[in-house]
Amino acid sequence: MNRLALTLYSAAFSITLLLTPALRAESGAEAWLRYARLDANASRAYQNFPASVVVLEDAALLRSAQQELLRGISGMFARSLRTEPNLPQDSAIILGTLGAVQRIIPGLHPPADMQDDAFWLTTVRVHGVPQLIVTANNDRGILYGVFSLLSKIAQHQPVLDLNEVQQPYARVRWIDQWDNLDGSIERGYAGRSIFFENGTVRADL
């Protein structure tokens, strides 16, 4: 290849790189919180998804739940939720403890008793407008409920007609591994768990 041809080839290659959209490499650092953009077909199923979020109480965990919801929806839908101080005229996602939600929607009761850290995802009509509610007895339950809602969207599951209570198997959430609370390990080739024993966290971590 002569010098002129090499120069032209290099210039063409450089232009191609400049015109090619940057590809986002998967590093795995975000794990299950990556909130990848939904494709066009999946997005159509969420055309009527609420456009705003309302947090009924001022608490650190509820602010975290709101921020995670904003980040997740922005990543998956490529649009931003509005944050509203009060219930708007259109559909919204309502985050609040059960008592706070019942103050604005009297007579609302979960289909099952909720223990601490359990959460309830449901859709109810308020003045004829559907509202998506994430509620629990405590703030941790609401945060877990938001993660569950985002997980459903990431898996392309319907979320606009929910009515489900999820109770925790254990109060302490843990990473998804093979250690069981009794200390046994599924596929435990190297002995018993170094984290759990007799239904609780080991004292000698």
NUMARVO-76688 format. One record per residue: x, y, z of N, C-alpha, C in turn. Coordinates in steps of 0.2 Angstrom, whole numbers, plus 5000, padded with zeros to 4 digits. Layout:
NUMARVO-76688
XYZXYZXYZ ...
***
This chain:
NUMARVO-76688
500449945000500050005000500450065000 500350114995500850174995500550225000 501050275001500850325006500250355005 500050374999499350414998498850365000 498850304998498250254999498250245007 498850245010498850235017498550295021 498650355019498450415022497650415021 497450405015496650405013496350345018 496650285018496350235022496250255030 496850285032496850315039496250365040 496250415036495750465036495050435036 494850385032494250355031494050315038 494550285040494450245047494350295052 494650355053494550395058493850425058 493650445051492950475051492450425053 492550355051492050305053491950305060 492550305064492550305071492150365074 492250425071491950485073491150485072 490950445067490250445065489850385069 490250345071489950285075489750305082 489050295084488850305090489350265096 489450305101489850265106489450215109 489750155110489450095113489550095120 489050075124489150075131489350005133 489949995136490149935138489849905144 489649845145489449815151489949795155 490049835161490649825165490349775171 489749775172489449735178489449775184 489749835184489749865191489149885194 488649895189487949915192487549855194 487749795192487449735194486649745192 486249725197485549725195485149795195 485549855196485349915196485549955190 485649915184485849955178485349995174 484649975175484150005172484250025165 484349965161484449975154483849995150 483950035145483350065141482950015138 482250015139481849965136481849985128 481749925125481649935117480949965116 480849985109480250015107479649975109 479649905108479049865109478949865116 479449855121479249855128479049915130 479249975128479050035130478350055129 478050025123477350035121476850015127 477049965130476649935136476549985142 477050035142477050075148476850145146 476450155140476250225138475850255143 475450225147475050255152475350255159 476050245159476350245166476350315169 476250325175476150385178476750435177 476550495177477050545175477450585180 477150565187477450605192477450555198 477850575203477950535210477750585215 477450555220477250595226477550555232 477850595237478150565243477750595249 477450555253476950585257477250605264 477850575265478250595272478950615270 479250655275479950675274480350625278 480650585275481150535279481650515274 482250495277482850485273482750425268 482450375270482350315266481850325261 481350365262480850385257481150425252 481650475254481950515249482450465244 482750415248483150365244482650325239 482050305241481650275237481450315231 481250375232481050425227481650435222 482250445224482850455220482950395216 482850335218482950265215482450265209 481850285211481350275206481450325200 481650385202481850435197482350405192 482850385195483450355191483250295187 482850255190482650195186482250205180 481750255181481250265176481650305171 482050355173482450395168482850345163 483150295166483650245163483250205158 482650175160482250125156481750165151 481550215153481050255149481350315145 481950335147482250395144481750455145 481450455150481050515152481050525159 480950585162480950605169480250605172 480150575178479550585182479550655185 479050685185478950745189478950735197 479150775201479050765208478550815211 478050795214477450835216477450835224 477250885227477150885234476550865236 476050865232475350845233475050795227 474550765228474250725223474050765217 474350755211474150795205473450775202 473250805197472650785194472650725189 473350715187473450655183473750595187 473850535184474150485187474750495190 474950465196475550475200475750405203 476350405205476550355209476650385216 476250345221476250375228476650335232 477150365236477550325241477450355248 477250305252477150325259476950265263 477050275270476850225274476050215274 475850155276475150135275474650185279 474850215285474450265288474450325284 474950345281474950415278474550405271 474550345268474150335262473450335264 473250305269472550295272472250365273 472750415275472450485277472250515271 472550505265472250535259471750495255 471850425256471350375253471050335259 470550365262470150325268469850265265 469950215270469550155268470050105264 470650125263471150085259471450035264 471349965262471649915266471949865262 472549835264472949785260472549725260 472649675255472249615255472549565260 473049575264473349535269473749575274 473749545280474149585285474949585283 475249645284475849655282476349665289 476849625289477349625294477849675292 478349695297478849745296479249725290 479349775285479749765279479349735273 478749715275478349695269478149755265 477849745259477649805255477049785251 476649835249476049825245476049865239 476049835233475949875227475249865224 474949925223474249915221474049985217 473549975213473350035209472550045211 472450105213471750125215471550185211 470950195211470650255208470450305213 470750365212470650425217470250475212 469650495214469250545210469350525202 469250455201469250435194469950425191 470450445194471150435191471550385194 471850335190472150285193472850305196 472950285202473550305206473950235208 474650235206475050175208475350185215 475150145219475350155226475950105228 476450125232476950085235476950105242 476750055246476650075253476850015258 476950025264477149975269477050005276 477149965281477149985288477750025290 478250015286478850055288479250085282 479750125283480050155277480450105273 480750055276481150005273480749965268 480149955270479649915266479549955259 479450015260479350065254479950055249 480550065252481150055248481149995244 481049935248481049875245480449865239 479849905240479349905236479549935229 479949995230480150025224480649985220 481049955223481549905220481149855216 480649825219480249775216479849805210 479549865210479249895205479749905199 480349925200480749935195481049875192 481049815196481249755194480749725189 480049735191479549715186479549745179 479749815179479749855173480349825169 480949815172481449785169481349725166 480949685169480749615166480149615161 479949675160479349695155478649665158 478649665164477949635167477449695168 476849685168476349735168476349765176 476249825176476349855183475749905184 475249915179474749965180474149935183 474149875185473449845188473749805193 474149825197474449785203473949775209 474049725213473749725219474049665223 474649675225475049615228475449635234 475449595239475849605245476349555245 476949585246477549535247477849545254 477849485257478149475264478849455263 479349485267480049455267480049385270 480549345267480649285270481149295277 481549345276481949365282481949435282 482049465288482049545289482649575286 483249535287483849565284483949535277 483849585272483949565265484749555264 484849505260485549485258485649475251 486249475249486349465242486149395240 486049385233485749325231486349265230 486349235235486949185235486649115238 487049065239486749005241486748985249 486949035253486949025260486249035262 486048985266485448985270485449005277 484949035280484949055286485149005292 484948945290485148895295485948875295 486248905291487048895290487148845285 486748805282486848765276486948805270 487248775265487448805259487248755253 486848785249486648745243487348735239 487448675237488148665234488748685238 488648675244489148695249489748645249 490148655244490748615244491348625249 491248685252491848705257491548715264 491048675266490848675273490248725273 490148745279489548785281489648855280 489048895280489048965279489549005284 489849055282490249095286489849155288 489249165285488849215287488249205292 487949145291487349125295487349065299 487049065304487049005309486349005313 486048945313485448945317484948995316 484849015310484349065308484449145310 485149155311485349225312486049235309 486249295309486949315307487449295312 487949265310488449235315488749295319 488949275325489249335329489949345328 490349295325491049295323491249315316 490849365313490949385306491649405306 
***
